[in-house]
């Protein structure tokens, strides 16, 4: 924007501790996850912007990889572009592998229930859904884009892949097949969310930007 850097202070969104009851997770699994799926990918997205839809289409293409043929996706989020996305799911023959939940007030059970959380959006600032997935301790695969790299370091907190269907399929398959790697990345991502993206700390940064002492 042409503003001097010393006059700009960027304060990211924050997260809070997520307590999810086992009953809520079990209910989501019973209602939304098909018995024939071997693993589940979670997605939280708002289908209002073309660049978010483009990222979800990338995931749809990745799902055509034979290694992911028994993997399903549970999607929380609505929006005016959702009908077009659902039509594409039908066109690709993926309707039995995608479950759309629509707008969900509290997606915490989804973060916990999924085996991998996929954030393949091309349009964000720093996504709150991504930070919430980190806080929930979900293994994350995302795209190697600048706004994602503000929160996640590749192979430390998540798998960050090139924005192609093949690379995304490789990343998802690796996390699904290597439980040790998935658990390690999830733990590091949660630790980072708790220390650097906790609302208490973020609120302090926001106040200090205005010269307010806590």
Secondary structure by P-SEA (a helix, b strand, c coil): cccccccbbbbbbbccbbbbbaaaaaaaaaccccccccbbbbbbbbcccaaaaaaaaaaaaaacccccccbbbbbbbcccaaaaaaaaaaaaccccccccccccccaaaaaaaccbbbbccccccccaaaaaaaaaccbbbbcccaaaaacccccccbbbbcccaaaaaaaaaaaaacaaaaaaaaaaaaaaaaccccaaaaaaaaaaaacccc
